[in-house]
Each structure stands twice: as structure tokens, then as C-alpha cells.
């Protein structure tokens, strides 16, 4: 079996995209949504005699949608993909259990309490946070533990297999040499102007291309929709807001803004009594009333010698920094105002606000206006939404609903499940449009909550099934594709002629461009297609270049490779490449295992 796995891993090695060998742990799910799908026990697949139930598939689909991985309108396309993933998970779990991989309850406990998602700000496990996060994600503790157990078993299995592979030192050195290699070459592009005659597609070629590429001209199932939107912000835009109300809202919004404070502090205890400290500050208050400067009095009276040298300045202070009594006084003052005597743990104070760290009224005005206007229309918005719910449920159309509510009845062009734009592309909209009730029965949709400010109801006006478009409708598109392909073939044929002539030592007039010491990482502005082609050419022998050609977009490029350089050693880059190579090998081994297990498993769908 091991040799079968290794054989498969080699066949996959060139196809796997570089990535870390990590099994993503599913921390969140939708276990609580089981009720949405009923108690159906239908089997959707069977793996080595073990069933996969429809309920399990639906939960997996809903988990992917809730986590944001897939928009709801792609739910149908997602279902086949998720079933395939469940089959893979099942064969891996069965293999892990057969191999004796096991996690004890104590190990699971240790993993759970170490997850940062369930820890408080001090890094300690918080049981309330644990329960709340699982509940909000739709998991029961038991369900979460079982999912975690399966994930960790698979992680053990895959890590063990990955670590069983290795790279020889000679392989690492050879990889490093190839990685830092540079190539110097000339290149010349030829385009359609180099062809002897204009390319034209024949009718037979058009028909043959159309027949061979039917899927490219398939129109998906589509609908034309009618819909209405209740928009709180649009309603708010029609409201006039009083300037005085804006000022009041600004003051309220900035009441807790950080502020720059100065203070005069007088202590009491061993050297003076509290009564003496109060008397000292009352003297300060009297002199302030006579017009003396706060800063001068701070220098004379304050026992806080550090701030006294700065006129009593404490800098910018946030609420909660100095305690409740201090906050109550400081944050009740306006700019330039002085408090009464405030007592804290370290003495008595007079406080003065010398500046407010807040956005100006002008900066906040537009946002405040929007918020006040939204608040003003909230009741009307809620009433209109309730009216929309009531009327759209019982109405046989949307036009009458729109008229009763004073809404615009909007219509769409033909749209598919994946092809909607604007408000129709919002999550959940197209799944409603293609639901059994709306599409099949012709009802108005449920009221769809787009966000906190918008509600939408839609209705299918027209429907057409998926179909392959007739050639007559797509002839111009097919012709363009065929002629582009013919042009590409003609350019490559012409490039082959020129390369053959160059190899024979003939003189060929081309607009050569020079590229010096190009590396795999530093392409010097050249296209990746051209650079990759240059690195595929064999090294030249002696002074004679190695010639080649490559298709690059709508042109062909001829390459004359002149020399191959060793490049400069970059230990950091070479370590990175070696690490990526290890990951590739590990991923190939894992994929080989998956392919082997699936090929050996008895899978019924």
C-alpha cells in the first residue's frame, strides 16, 4: 500500500499549489440549525458501509455559508463539493481509527482550554465565554468535542505522513543552484502583421468549434425579477434636522472625549490636616476669582512638584485613568472651566480642562445628521417593514404592494443564480428567487433582511431554463474565438520557421530586445510566460545561442538564450524555497494517501 501512496504522490507533485500542510480546525458550526432541515434520515452516500446522512451534508453546507466561505446563492453548486469533502473526511477518519490513532478526554480538555477563542484577556480559559461562543456558532459542547476529536485525529495522521518524507542534502543543494540561476537572452516578438495573409475562419471551422465547446455557450437558468426595497437611509435623507439638535448631539457624543487637564493638588496627613488642605485650596479658589492664572497658582501651591513645574499640566487624560471621583469632576467640565475641590486617594485637587481631544462639530456634522435622521424615521421604517410583511404575504403581485407602500417597483434584466448585480447580489436574495415557493409556486418572497437598514421582497416575472445558445446567436463570438486560435497557430508556425532558420545560421531580421541576468524571482518587467520559457531552454554550448519560441498573449516570442549564470547566494531565499519544497512533498504525500484511500474505498452515492 505504501508504494501505491508514493506512486500517487509523485504524480500529484507537479500539480499541487504551494501551501502549508495544516488541517484547519473547525471551531464554529451550525449544529443548532438541524431543526431547519427536519429529521430526514435519507442517506446521500455510503463509505465502506458507513452512511453519510442528508442532515450531515446540509449542516456542512450551512456551516460553509455561515462562515462566509461561500455566498448563499451558490448553495446548490456547493452541495456536491461538500459531499465530496465529507467522503474524503470519512475515509481519512476510518483510516486513522484503523491505525489506532486516539485522543483521550484529558487531551481534548487541554486543547480546548488552550484555544485563544475561549480565553479571557488574562489568557485564562473562561467557561462562560466557551459556552457563549459555541451557542452563537450553533454548536453544543458535545458536538464541538466530537468535531475537534476528528480534526485532531486527521491532523495527527497527516502530520505523521508529512514528516515521514524527506529531502536529501544533494537535492537541497541542486534546488538552491536552480533557484539562484540567472539567464541572459535576447527576445523578439512577432504579431499578426508578420503573417502573409489575414486569418479568416471558415464556416466548417466555426461549426466544429461550436460543437466542441458547447459548455462555453451554455446559458444558465435565469429569471427576470420584480422587487421592492424599504430603505431606512433613503427615508432619512428626506428628513430635515434642526441645527440646534445637531449641536446638542455633538456635545453629547463628545462628552466623554479625552481632555487635557491641569490640576493643583494639596495633600494632607502627617504635615497638615484635611481642614488645612481644604483651607489652602479655598485660598487658591479666591485668587482664581480675582483673576490670577491657574498655572501660576499651581506652581505656588501644588504638592505635585512634577506637574507644578508645567503649570499643573497632567497631559491628555482618558476616562477611568484616575478613578471615579476624579472622572466625575473632570468629565463634567467644559473647556476652560475649573472644578470644585475633588478628593482622591492621594489628596485634594482643583481641576481645569485646558483642551478637549474631540472631533470638531464640522467634522462630525454629516454623520450626526445621518444618525439623527435615521433615529427620526425608525418608527416609520419599522411600520413600513411590518406593512410590507403583511401585504406581500397575501398579495398576488408586487405592483399593488409597491403602490400601497409608496415604493418604487423595480425590475431586473435576466439574471442567474451567480450572475446578479447590485442589491440582487446581496446574500440570500438569489436563493429566494430560485426557491420552490417563489420560482415554483409563483409567490412573493419572504421579506429579506439585507442589512440593518434595508428590507427587500421579490417576485419572479419571467423564467427560462438553462440551455445551449444556438449557433446563430453566438456566431460572432465563436468566429472571434476560432480566428484567435488560428492566428495563434499561424504565429507559432511562423516562429518555428524563424527558429529553424536561426539554428541553421541564417540571418533573420528581427527587433531583438536584450535581457541581462534575469532570475526566476526578478523578471525585470518581462512577462512570466516569457521568463518561464527562457528557463525551460537547455543551456547553450559554446558561443552558439539556444533558440526557442513561446506563445505570449496575442503574439509569438522568439528567444535566443545566450548564457546561464550561477547567480548570487541568498541564504534567506534558499531556505524559503527549501521549506516550500518540503511542503510540496508533504502535500503530495498527503494527496497520495487521499487518492489511494478513495480508490480502495467502497463509495456509493
HELIX and SHEET records of a PDB file:
HELIX    1   1 UNK A    2  UNK A   13  1                                  12    
HELIX    2   2 UNK A   31  UNK A   37  5                                   7    
HELIX    3   3 UNK A   54  UNK A   66  1                                  13    
HELIX    4   4 UNK A   72  UNK A   74  5                                   3    
HELIX    5   5 UNK A   75  UNK A   98  1                                  24    
HELIX    6   6 UNK A  105  UNK A  114  1                                  10    
HELIX    7   7 UNK A  116  UNK A  118  5                                   3    
HELIX    8   8 UNK A  127  UNK A  137  1                                  11    
HELIX    9   9 UNK A  141  UNK A  163  1                                  23    
HELIX   10  10 UNK A  169  UNK A  180  1                                  12    
HELIX   11  11 UNK A  192  UNK A  194  5                                   3    
HELIX   12  12 UNK A  203  UNK A  212  1                                  10    
HELIX   13  13 UNK A  214  UNK A  217  5                                   4    
HELIX   14  14 UNK A  232  UNK A  236  1                                   5    
HELIX   15  15 UNK A  243  UNK A  253  1                                  11    
HELIX   16  16 UNK A  274  UNK A  289  1                                  16    
HELIX   17  17 UNK A  294  UNK A  301  1                                   8    
HELIX   18  18 UNK A  305  UNK A  308  1                                   4    
HELIX   19  19 UNK A  324  UNK A  330  1                                   7    
HELIX   20  20 UNK A  361  UNK A  394  1                                  34    
HELIX   21  21 UNK A  399  UNK A  405  1                                   7    
HELIX   22  22 UNK A  422  UNK A  425  5                                   4    
HELIX   23  23 UNK A  429  UNK A  433  1                                   5    
HELIX   24  24 UNK A  436  UNK A  440  3                                   5    
HELIX   25  25 UNK A  471  UNK A  503  1                                  33    
HELIX   26  26 UNK A  528  UNK A  536  1                                   9    
HELIX   27  27 UNK A  571  UNK A  600  1                                  30    
SHEET    1   A 3 UNK A  50  UNK A  53  0                                        
SHEET    2   A 3 UNK A  43  UNK A  47 -1                                        
SHEET    3   A 3 UNK A 603  UNK A 604 -1                                        
SHEET    1   B 4 UNK A 513  UNK A 519  0                                        
SHEET    2   B 4 UNK A 182  UNK A 190 -1                                        
SHEET    3   B 4 UNK A 555  UNK A 565 -1                                        
SHEET    4   B 4 UNK A 546  UNK A 552 -1                                        
SHEET    1   C 2 UNK A 218  UNK A 219  0                                        
SHEET    2   C 2 UNK A 467  UNK A 468 -1                                        
SHEET    1   D 4 UNK A 410  UNK A 411  0                                        
SHEET    2   D 4 UNK A 222  UNK A 231 -1                                        
SHEET    3   D 4 UNK A 454  UNK A 464 -1                                        
SHEET    4   D 4 UNK A 448  UNK A 451 -1                                        
SHEET    1   E 4 UNK A 313  UNK A 317  0                                        
SHEET    2   E 4 UNK A 258  UNK A 266 -1                                        
SHEET    3   E 4 UNK A 347  UNK A 357 -1                                        
SHEET    4   E 4 UNK A 342  UNK A 344 -1                                        
END                                                                             
